[in-house]
Structure formats: C-alpha cells, structure tokens
Amino acid sequence: MVYSEAKAGDEVRLTIDIDIQLAAEEAVRRVYESSGAKKASCIVLNPQNFDILAMVNYPSYNLNDVPRDDMQTLNSLSRNSIICDIYEPGSTFKVVTAAADIEEYLRGNSNAYSTSHVFNSSRTRTVDGTKIKCWSDHSNGKHSNQTLAEALNNSCNPCFTDMALSLGKDCFYSYLNAFGFGNVTGVDFSGEALGMLVPQSLVRDCDLARIGFGQTVAVTGLQLACATAAAVNGGNYYTPHILKSVVTGGKAQTFKPVLKSKPISEKASATLASMLEGVVTEGSGKHAYIEGYRVGGKTGTAQKYEDGHIASGKYISSFVGFFPADKPQYLALVIVDEPQGVYYGSTVAAPVAKEIFEDIITIKNI
C-alpha cells in the first residue's frame, strides 16, 4: 500500500454574497412557514452583470445531516428548482409583453400601442371562439380607460392580450427569443431546464393572447429573473453565472460578463422601469414599497395545472422586483408554491422581496 499525500487544490470563488444569501434564506423560510406553502424559492441577482447573489429553495436540509436513508426525500430536496423546474409565471410575464410593445412603438411599428393609448375597458376578449377574462370583475372602475402604465398597475389581462395580438406572432416571438424563453440561459450550473414555449409554427391567436399575460408558457425562475433584469437594466441580456473566479497557484482566472443579446433599447428600458416603479408606489406591488427608496416590480398569481386541467385552489404566488428603479443594482424573484388561504402574489410574495431588499439596504449601508 502506497500513501499519497494530499495536494492543495484550486480555490473556487462564487458570485454568491453570503450576507444576502442568509437574508434571503431567512425571508423565504418565514413565508414558507407562515403561508403553509408546498415550497418557496428565491433568486437575487445583480441586473448589471447577472451575477447570482443568492439562491434559495425551501424546504431544504442541513448539509451536516444529509437524509441518505430516504433517497426520495434527498432527491426532492436536492433540486435547485430556480434552475431545474418550470412553472407558468402568470402576470410577472407582462413585463416582457410591455417591453416588446414599448420598443416596437419607439421603432415606429404602427401595430404597437403608445404609452398614452387608452385600452378598451371590457373585462373580456374573445379570440378563436375562446373567451379570455380579466382576473378582476372590473366593478370598481380601476380597469376603465387604462393606459399601459395603469394596465401594469392593475395587472389587467385584456390589455396584454391586445398587445400580443397586435404585435403578431412573428414580432412577439422575436422578443420571446431575444429574452431567452424556450432556451437555456447558459448558467454555469448543471440541470438547467429549457422551459416550454409553443413552437412558433403551431401557435394560434388564442395561444398568443394568453402568452401575453403569462399563460400557455412555462419558464424557470432563472429565465424570468434574467428577462426582467434585461428589460430594466438598459436592455442588456447577459449570461447569468455563479462562478466568479478560480485561483490556481495564486493566479486568478476571472469570469467576466458575456452579453448575449440586447432585446430592447435603453430608452424603452428606462420607460418600462419607471412604469414598474409605479406598480410598487401605486399599483398591485404596494407591499414591496420601501419609504425613501425607488423600488420597481411586478406581481403574479398563476393557477396550477394537473393532468392538463386547472387544479382547484392551487396557485403559484410570485413577485419580481428591483432597486434602485432608475439604475437597478439588485433584483429579486420570489416564488411561493401553493400558499394556503391568501394566495395573491401581491400579499404573499411581494412582502418577501421587500424584506430581502431592506436587509440588503442594511447590509450594504445604502
């Protein structure tokens, strides 16, 4: 028998910020326990370069006490659902539809709506013989005579149906592709899912209408976080990464941001970011508002499907937010799967993002 002495390996440095990671873990644990959810997850990234600053999946397990005697539980709790699992995003996806419309209007596309356009106030749209309804019954008058900014504030489905249909299949799909949907982001972490996007050649108008407000499309949390970051950071889509550098023998190999695409212009991005700040100050995202800080974001409440049918009483509540709204440095996506009782993203997920942002403000002395 020959004994081989251990050799020092390389030093691996991650983009994860341990203080932000711990803050996110605590916030996600609390919402999981208070809401009675099936699971909850969160990703925090830097929108300026797509460094992943935190990733949380709860419930999880103590790495010092791995449940090796129960492989089913171990496999389930080992999944990084932010990267490996897909879900129907619901209204958080309206950020992408709004981005496409604003950019096309700035490019002079007559099929795009201006930011001052007033949408039809009807609660329903009929497409291919299918009636599409707004989540609201429109009885309170808030959904009357809405501009794009107000449609985002109220998360009004018919307005985003109009946008998707008016832009048309070819135009809208060019933005879905540019924002990374239906493909992997290229993150340096194994097991990334593609998401699900109806093939462009097969999509019908009724499909296109629903994609406009986040149905008939499935995404990973990472895909949605990256798409939102690109929509509000000036229009730049980078390859997200978790590996910062590898140090060998005192020499560091640093991994720099890689620009993948530029889905929208800086002007369109600034316009959208300002509107999403309004969602937090005046609209459905009020529970993410922080006095003295410019926070933007979008809520989402999506019904779940089982065996091809809507699962009664099962929802995914989410919120994607960022700050400062005029030049985002932090973005957080919170996803709460099957909360019990109250299930709206505005009341379940938005406060979690607020809590994480407040902790970041304290940690970074902002």
C-alpha positions in Angstrom: 0.0 0.0 0.0 1.3 3.4 -1.0 0.2 6.6 0.8 -0.2 9.6 -1.5 -0.1 12.9 0.4 -3.0 15.3 -0.4 -2.3 18.2 -2.6 -3.8 21.6 -2.4 -6.5 22.2 -5.0 -7.7 25.3 -6.7 -9.7 27.9 -4.9 -13.2 28.4 -6.3 -14.9 31.8 -5.7 -18.6 32.2 -6.3 -20.7 35.3 -7.0 -22.9 34.4 -4.0 -22.9 37.1 -1.4 -23.1 35.2 1.9 -24.9 38.0 3.8 -27.5 38.4 1.1 -27.8 34.6 0.9 -28.5 34.3 4.6 -31.0 37.1 4.5 -32.9 35.5 1.6 -32.9 32.1 3.3 -34.5 33.6 6.4 -37.1 35.5 4.4 -38.1 32.5 2.3 -38.2 30.2 5.4 -40.6 32.6 7.1 -43.0 32.9 4.2 -42.9 29.1 3.7 -43.9 28.5 7.4 -46.4 31.4 7.6 -48.2 30.6 4.3 -48.3 26.8 4.7 -46.9 26.6 1.2 -45.7 23.4 -0.6 -42.4 25.1 -1.2 -40.9 28.5 -1.7 -37.8 29.8 -3.6 -35.9 33.0 -4.4 -33.1 34.2 -6.6 -31.3 37.5 -6.1 -29.0 38.8 -8.9 -27.2 41.9 -10.0 -29.0 43.2 -13.1 -25.9 45.0 -14.3 -23.9 41.8 -15.0 -26.2 38.9 -14.0 -24.0 37.8 -11.1 -26.2 35.5 -8.9 -26.0 36.8 -5.4 -28.3 34.4 -3.7 -30.4 31.3 -4.5 -32.8 29.7 -2.0 -35.1 26.6 -2.2 -37.2 25.7 0.8 -37.6 23.2 2.4 -34.1 22.0 2.2 -31.8 20.0 4.5 -28.8 20.6 6.8 -25.6 19.7 4.8 -24.2 18.3 8.1 -27.1 15.9 8.4 -27.9 14.6 4.9 -31.0 12.3 4.8 -29.3 9.5 3.0 -31.7 6.9 4.4 -34.6 8.4 2.4 -33.5 8.8 -1.3 -36.8 10.1 -2.4 -36.7 13.0 0.1 -33.0 13.5 -0.7 -33.6 13.8 -4.4 -36.6 16.1 -4.0 -34.8 18.5 -1.6 -31.6 18.5 -3.7 -33.3 20.0 -6.7 -32.4 23.6 -7.4 -36.0 24.5 -8.5 -35.0 28.0 -9.6 -32.9 26.5 -12.4 -34.3 23.0 -12.9 -38.1 23.3 -12.5 -40.6 25.2 -14.7 -43.9 26.9 -13.9 -46.5 29.1 -15.5 -45.5 32.6 -14.5 -48.7 34.5 -14.8 -48.7 38.3 -14.5 -44.9 38.7 -13.9 -44.6 37.8 -17.6 -46.4 41.0 -18.5 -43.1 42.8 -18.1 -41.9 41.1 -21.3 -45.1 41.9 -23.2 -44.9 45.6 -22.1 -41.2 45.7 -23.1 -41.9 44.4 -26.6 -44.7 46.9 -27.1 -42.8 49.9 -25.9 -39.7 49.0 -28.0 -41.8 48.4 -31.2 -43.6 51.7 -30.7 -40.3 53.5 -30.4 -39.2 51.8 -33.6 -42.3 53.2 -35.4 -44.3 50.0 -35.6 -47.9 51.1 -36.2 -49.2 47.8 -34.6 -47.7 48.8 -31.3 -49.6 50.9 -28.7 -48.2 54.2 -27.4 -47.8 54.8 -23.7 -50.7 57.2 -23.9 -53.1 54.8 -25.7 -56.3 54.1 -23.8 -57.3 50.4 -23.9 -60.8 49.0 -24.3 -62.3 48.7 -20.8 -64.2 45.5 -21.4 -63.4 42.7 -19.0 -63.2 40.1 -21.8 -61.7 39.4 -25.1 -62.9 36.6 -27.5 -60.1 35.0 -29.5 -60.6 32.0 -31.8 -64.0 31.5 -30.1 -62.4 31.4 -26.7 -63.4 34.0 -24.1 -60.5 35.4 -22.1 -61.3 37.2 -18.8 -59.5 39.6 -16.6 -58.8 38.4 -13.0 -60.9 41.4 -11.9 -64.6 41.8 -12.5 -64.0 45.5 -13.4 -66.7 46.6 -11.0 -64.5 49.0 -9.0 -63.8 51.2 -12.0 -60.0 50.8 -11.7 -59.8 49.0 -15.0 -61.6 51.7 -17.0 -59.8 53.9 -19.6 -56.3 52.4 -18.8 -53.0 53.4 -20.3 -50.2 50.9 -20.4 -48.8 52.1 -17.1 -52.3 51.7 -15.5 -52.7 48.3 -17.1 -49.4 47.3 -15.4 -50.6 48.8 -12.1 -53.8 46.8 -12.2 -52.4 43.8 -14.0 -55.3 43.8 -16.5 -55.2 40.7 -18.7 -57.2 42.1 -21.7 -54.8 44.9 -22.3 -51.8 42.5 -22.6 -54.0 40.3 -24.8 -54.4 43.3 -27.1 -50.7 44.0 -27.1 -49.6 40.4 -28.0 -52.2 40.1 -30.8 -51.5 43.5 -32.2 -47.7 42.8 -32.4 -48.4 39.5 -34.1 -46.8 36.1 -33.9 -43.6 36.8 -35.7 -42.8 40.1 -34.0 -43.8 38.9 -30.5 -41.8 35.6 -30.8 -38.7 37.5 -31.9 -38.8 39.2 -28.4 -39.6 36.0 -26.6 -36.5 34.5 -28.2 -34.3 37.6 -27.5 -35.4 37.5 -23.9 -34.3 33.8 -23.7 -37.5 31.9 -23.4 -37.7 28.4 -24.8 -33.9 28.1 -24.4 -31.3 27.7 -21.6 -29.7 30.8 -20.2 -26.3 29.1 -20.2 -25.8 29.5 -16.4 -22.8 27.6 -15.1 -24.9 25.1 -13.1 -26.0 21.7 -14.2 -29.6 20.6 -14.9 -31.0 23.8 -16.4 -34.4 23.4 -17.9 -35.4 24.8 -21.3 -38.9 26.0 -20.2 -41.9 25.4 -22.5 -42.8 27.7 -25.4 -45.4 26.7 -28.1 -43.5 26.3 -31.3 -43.9 29.4 -33.4 -45.2 27.4 -36.4 -48.0 25.9 -34.2 -49.1 28.9 -32.1 -52.7 30.1 -32.6 -54.1 33.5 -31.8 -55.7 32.2 -28.6 -52.3 30.9 -27.5 -50.6 34.2 -28.4 -53.2 36.1 -26.4 -52.6 34.0 -23.3 -48.8 34.2 -23.6 -49.2 37.9 -23.5 -50.3 37.7 -19.8 -48.2 34.8 -18.7 -50.3 31.7 -19.5 -49.6 28.9 -22.1 -45.9 29.4 -21.4 -43.7 27.8 -18.8 -40.4 29.2 -17.5 -37.7 28.7 -15.0 -37.3 31.2 -12.2 -33.8 32.0 -13.6 -35.2 32.6 -17.1 -37.8 35.1 -15.7 -35.3 36.8 -13.4 -32.8 37.3 -16.3 -35.5 38.5 -18.7 -36.8 41.1 -16.2 -33.2 42.2 -15.5 -32.6 42.8 -19.2 -35.9 44.7 -19.5 -35.0 47.2 -16.8 -31.1 47.4 -16.9 -30.9 49.3 -20.2 -31.8 46.4 -22.4 -28.8 44.1 -21.9 -29.1 40.3 -21.6 -26.0 38.7 -20.1 -25.2 35.0 -19.5 -26.0 34.5 -15.7 -23.3 33.0 -13.7 -22.5 31.7 -10.2 -18.7 31.1 -10.7 -16.7 34.3 -10.2 -13.1 33.0 -10.4 -10.8 30.1 -10.0 -7.5 30.7 -8.2 -4.6 28.3 -9.1 -1.2 28.9 -7.5 -2.0 32.4 -6.6 -3.2 33.3 -10.1 -6.9 34.0 -10.6 -8.9 33.2 -13.7 -11.8 35.6 -13.5 -15.0 35.1 -15.5 -16.4 38.3 -16.9 -20.0 39.1 -18.0 -20.9 37.9 -21.5 -23.5 39.9 -23.4 -25.9 37.5 -25.2 -28.4 39.9 -26.7 -29.9 43.4 -26.5 -33.7 42.8 -26.6 -34.7 46.4 -26.2 -33.2 49.9 -26.3 -32.0 51.9 -23.3 -34.9 54.3 -23.8 -37.6 51.6 -23.8 -35.9 50.0 -20.8 -36.0 53.3 -18.8 -39.6 53.9 -19.7 -40.6 50.4 -18.6 -38.6 50.6 -15.3 -40.4 53.9 -14.5 -43.8 52.2 -15.1 -42.8 49.3 -12.9 -41.8 51.7 -10.1 -45.4 52.9 -10.4 -46.7 49.4 -9.8 -44.9 49.5 -6.4 -45.9 53.0 -5.5 -49.5 53.0 -6.8 -50.5 49.5 -8.0 -50.5 45.9 -7.0 -46.9 45.9 -5.8 -47.5 48.2 -2.8 -46.4 45.6 -0.3 -42.9 45.9 -1.7 -42.7 49.7 -1.2 -39.8 51.0 0.9 -40.0 54.6 2.2 -37.2 56.6 0.7 -36.1 54.1 -1.9 -37.1 53.6 -5.5 -38.3 50.1 -5.9 -40.0 48.7 -9.1 -41.6 45.3 -9.7 -44.5 43.2 -10.8 -46.8 40.8 -9.0 -48.0 37.4 -10.3 -50.7 34.9 -9.3 -50.9 31.9 -11.5 -53.3 28.9 -11.4 -51.6 25.5 -11.4 -52.5 22.7 -13.8 -52.6 19.0 -13.0 -53.2 16.4 -15.8 -54.0 19.1 -18.2 -56.7 20.8 -16.1 -56.7 23.7 -13.7 -56.1 22.4 -10.1 -58.8 23.9 -7.9 -57.4 26.0 -5.1 -53.8 25.7 -6.1 -51.8 28.8 -7.1 -48.2 30.0 -7.5 -47.7 33.4 -6.0 -44.8 35.4 -7.2 -43.1 38.9 -7.3 -40.2 40.1 -9.2 -38.7 43.4 -8.0 -35.6 45.6 -8.3 -34.0 48.7 -6.9 -33.0 51.5 -7.4 -35.6 51.7 -10.1 -33.6 54.3 -12.2 -30.4 52.1 -12.2 -31.1 48.7 -10.8 -28.3 47.1 -8.7 -30.4 44.3 -7.1 -33.2 42.2 -8.5 -35.2 39.5 -6.6 -37.7 37.0 -7.8 -39.8 35.3 -5.1 -41.9 32.2 -5.9 -44.3 30.7 -3.4 -45.9 27.4 -4.5 -49.4 26.6 -3.2 -49.8 29.0 -0.3 -52.8 28.2 1.8 -55.5 30.8 2.4 -54.4 34.1 0.9 -52.7 33.4 -2.4 -52.2 36.6 -4.3 -48.6 37.4 -5.3 -49.2 41.0 -4.1 -49.8 39.9 -0.5 -47.8 36.7 -0.3 -44.6 37.2 -2.4 -44.1 41.0 -2.6 -43.5 41.4 1.2 -40.8 38.8 1.0 -38.9 40.8 -1.7 -39.4 43.9 0.4 -37.8 42.1 3.4 -34.9 41.0 1.4 -34.3 44.5 -0.1 -34.5 46.0 3.4 -31.9 43.6 4.6 -29.7 44.4 1.6 -30.0 48.1 2.4 -28.8 47.4 5.9 -26.0 45.0 4.8 -24.6 47.3 2.2 -25.3 50.5 4.1 -27.3 52.0 1.2 
